[in-house]
Amino acid sequence: MQKLSINNLVRSATFFQHAGISIVFVFMPIIARSVTESIFEIGLLVASFSFAQILSEVYFGRHSDKKGTRLKFIRIGFIGCAIAFGLHYFADDLSMFFIVRIAAGIVSGIMIPAMIAYTYEANIDKKRAATVISFHALGWLAGIAAAGIANDLRLIFLISAASFLIGLLFTIKLPNPEQEKEIRPGTTKKIITKNKFLFLSLLLRHIGAAAVWTILPIMIVERLGGELYHISIVYVANTLTAFILMNVMATKVHLSNVTKFKIGIGCTTFVFIGLAMITDWWMAMPFMALVGGTWAFLFIGGNFHLMENNPRSTSTGIFSSTLSISTVIGPVIAGSIAFAYDYVAVMYFAIAIIICAFVASLKIKKP
């Protein structure tokens, strides 16, 4: 009963954590449109958040393993995010948006690796952790839906800050177990070397995905005649599918974590083939549902494989920072390609690079 109570608290905290992040992240290209006309500058602004997360996740993920505690990093992250995301409300030019996005990237990076590791360690049956982690997808769904309902690009900053404060409240009753301290030098380098093909394929896949996510909201509004709430509907198809599949994986999907990861990487190719051909905003929905499924497979498969075979917070920190690196590179590439050619050319780039990612993932060996 106590274990169930802990999982429910973690589910709730995870839900509000990712709702707070997603409500701003998905709509940042549209928000940036209000302060700059340059698609290249929009790409840089989107990338700035993830750039800040890179070193933050690696540093604090490693520090969490060294200290043998997770909860302190989780709580500091919630408090920092409430402040940083709330300050978005006062940003009224491009330079201020860069400052608050970088601050948000740093503080969110403090808690993400610790939260995943805490969830994994709280479950004796590790497969059940997938049902808890799935609430990050449900949080994204709620955040995206809330932004569409609010239909106000400034109000969403206040909703985001409130989400982090609510999430913080759920961490107050969480126990703070001491884990074995991982203080051996060179651990980060060893993890990267040991899992180089996993991180390489993840990097390439997400560069393609991040490039598309940068231009897709703008494409829906400017090219496909969509409204702000149409973007919400399209992205909800993604997160809802991811949430359902992550829960199903705990009991129904009997594949190795490495196989799940490879499926998630490879099947993403079909998403961008489809998005390259759509002619109306609603046509994006089935392909966004597919990408939600691929995300569930690669996120659970990749993270669980790493945590089973490496120091947990450090390895999940590297996983998250690899995603952050991708979302630095991807938006810059998207802005450059869209500026030089058009939006559909970004889809073709994504298809090519994700094929390369799948080839790299085939070299990952099962433990």
N, C-alpha and C positions, 0 to 999 in steps of 0.2 A: 504493500500500500504506500509506503514511504517512497519507494522507487517511482511509482506512478505519479505521486505528487511532485517529485523533482522533475520528471519528464514534462509534466504539464506546465510547470513554471518556466522551464527552458523553452518549450514550444511557444509560450506567450511572449517571452522576451525576444526570441528569434523572430517571431511574427512582426512585432513592432519595430525591431531593429531594421529589418529589410523593407518594411513599409515606409519608414522614414527616409531610407536611401533612395528607393525606387521612385517615389513621388516626384523627386527633383531630377534624378538621373535621366529618366526616359524623356522628359520634356525639356532637357537642357538645350538641345539644338533649336527648339522653338523659342525658348527664353532668350537665347543668345541672338536670335534674329532681331530682337527689339533693341539691341545695342550695337549691332554691326551688320552690314550688308555682305561682308566678305565670307564666303563659304569656307575659305582657308582659315580665317580667324576663328570661326565657329569650331572647326576641327581642333585647333589649338586649345580652345577653352574647354571643350569636352575632354581632351587629352590631359589637361592640367590636373584634374581630380585624380585620375589614375596614376599619373606620374608621382604625385605625392604619396599615394598608397604603396608604391613599390617598396621603397626603403622602410616605410613604416611597418608593413606587414612582415618583412623579413626580420627587421630588428626586434620588434616586439614579440613576434612569434618565437624567435630564438630566446628572448629574455624570459618569456613565460616558462619555457622548458628549464632554463637555468634556475629560476626561482622556485619551480615546483608548484606553482599556484596559477590559477586561471582567473578567478573571480575578480581580483583587483583590477586586472586589465580590462575585463568586461565592463565593470562599473565605471572606470575612468573613461572608457570609450563612449558609453552612453551619455555621460555628462558633457564630454567634449563635443559630441555630435549635436546635442540639444542646443548648445551655444553656437557652434559653427554654422549649422543649417538655419538656425533662427536669424543669424546675421545676414543671410542671403536677402532677407526682406529689405534691408537698407542699401543694397547694391543697386546703383543706378547708372553705372557706366562699365565699360569693358574691363578697365584696370581693377575696379572693385570686385567684379565677378571673378577675375583671376585670383585675387587674394582669398576670397571666401571659399572658392572651390579647392584651392590648395590646402587651406586649413581643414576643410571637411575631409579631404583625402587622408590627411595625417591622422586625425582623430578616429576615423572609421577603421583605419588600418591597425589601430591599437587593439581592437576587440575581436575582429573577424577570426583570426587564427585561434585565439583562446576560446572563442565560443564553440567552434567546430570540435576542438579537442575536448572541451568540457562535456559536450553532448556525447561524444564517443565513449569517454571514460565513465559517464554516469550509467551506462547500460552494460549489464553482465552479458546479455545476448546482444552482440555488436550489430547484428542485422537490424535490430529494433531501432537503433540510432537513426536509421534512414527515415523512419516515420517522424522523428523529431526534427531532423534537418530539413525535411520536406516543407516545414512551416516557413522557411526562408522564401520558397516559391509562392506560398500563400500570402506572405507579407508583400511580395512584389505585386501580386494580383490586387491586393487591397489598396496599396499605394497608387497604382496606376488607375484603378477604378475611382478612388477618391479624387484624384486630379481631374479626371473627366467630369465627375459630378460637380466639383467646385467650379470648374471652367474659368478659373482666375489664376493667372500665372504668378501673382504675388501672394495670394492666400495660401497656395500650396506650401510656401516656405514655413508659415506658421503651423500648418498641419504637420509638416515634417518634424519640426522641433518638438511639438506636443507628443508625437509618436515615440520619440526617444525618451522623453520624460516618463511616459507610461511604461515603456519597456524597462527602464531603470527600476521602477517600483517592483516589478516581478523578480528582480535579482536580489532584493533585500532578504527574502526568506530562503534563498538558495544556500546549501551548505558549502563550506570552503575547504574541501579535502586537500591535504598535502600530497602531491605526487612525487615520485622519485625524481630528484634533480638530475638534469642532463647537462653536465659541465665539461665534458670532454672537448678539447679544442678541435677545430676543423670539421665540426659536425655538418655545418651548412654545405661546405664544399663536397663532403662525402655523399650527402644525400643527392645533390645535383648530379654528381658524376654517376652514381649508382642508377639514377632514374632519368638519365639524359634524354632518352627517346620519348619518355612520357612527357617531360616538360617541353621538349621541342615540338612534338605534335600538338600539345595543348596551346603553345605559343602561336603556331602557324594557324591553327583552326580559329583561335579567338581574334587574331589580327583581321582575318576575313570577316568574322562576325561583327567585330567592333566597327569596322569600316562601313558595313551595311547599316548598323544601328544608328550611326551618325547621320546618314542621309535619308533613312526611311521615314522618320516623322515629317521632315521637310517635303519629301517626295509625296507623301500621302496628302498633305495640305495643298502644295503648289501644283503638283502634276496630276493628282488623282481626284481632286475636288473634295477632299475630306475636311472634317472639322476636328477640333481638339478632342472631343469625346470619341470620335472615330479612331483616333490613335489609341485611346484607352481600350476600346473594344478589341482592336487588333492584337494588342499586347497581352490582354487578359487571356486570349486563346493560348498564348505561349505559357504563361505562368500556371494556368489551371491544369494544363496537360502535365507540366512538370510536377506539380503537387500530387496529382493522382498517381503518376508512375513511380515517384519516389516512395509512396506508401505501398504500392503493389510490390516493389522490389524486396521489401522486408520479408515477404512470405511466398510470393508466387514466382519470382524470376530466379531460377536456380542456375545462374551462370557465374563464372569466376569474375572477380572485379576487373581483371585485365580485359576480358572479353567484353564486358559492359562498356568499358572505356573506349575500346576500338569501335564498337557499334555506334557509340555516340559521336565519335569523330567522323567516321565514314559517311553516315547517313545525313550529316549536315549539308553535304554537297547538294542533295536534292532540294533543300530549302531554297537555296539561292538560284538554282535553275528555275524554280517556280516563280520566285519574286521578280526575276528578270522579264517574265512574260505577262505579268498582271496589267490590266487596263483600268481597274476600278479599285477603290480602297478595300472593299469587302473581300476581294479575291486574295488578299494577303492572309486572311484568317486561317485557312487550312495549312498553309506553309509555316505560319507562326506556331500553330499547334504542333507541327512536326518538329520544329526547332526546340519546343519545350520538352518533347520526348527525348530528343538527342541530348539535350542538356542534362536531363535527369540521369541518363545512362553514364555520361562522361563525368559528371560531378560526383555522383555516388561511387562509381567504379574507381575513378582516379584517387579521390580522397581516402577511401577505405583501403585501397591497395597501399597507399603511402603510410597510413597510420598503423597498418598491420605489420609493417616491415621497417619502420623508421621512428625516430623521436617525433611525437605527434604534432605538437604545436609548431615546431620548426618546419616539418614537412608540409603541413597545411598552410603555413605562412608562405612558403616558397610557391605552393600551388596558387594561392590567392595573388601573390605578387606577380606571378607569370601572367595571370589574367590581367593584372593592372598594366604590366608592360605592353600587353597586346592592345589594351584600350588607350595607351599613349600613341603607339605606332599606327593603329587602325584608323582613328579619326584624322590624323595628319595625311595619311595616304588617301582617305576618302575625300577630304577637302581638295587635295591636289588633283585627283582624277576627275572629280565632279567639276572643278574649275576649268580643267583642260578639255574635257570631253562632255560627259553628261552623267546623270544618276545611274543609268543602266550599266554603264561601263564599270561602276563600282561593283555591281553584281558579278560581272564576268571576272573581275579580279578576285573576288571572294571564292568563286568556284575553283579557279586555278590553284589558289594557295591552300584551300582545304583538301584538294586531291593530294598535294604534297604532304599535308599533315597526316592523312590516312596512310600514305606510304611509310612515313616515319613511325607511325604507331604500330605497324606490323612487326617492327623490330623489338617491341617490348616483350620480355620473356616473363612467363608465369613463375612465381616464386617456388 
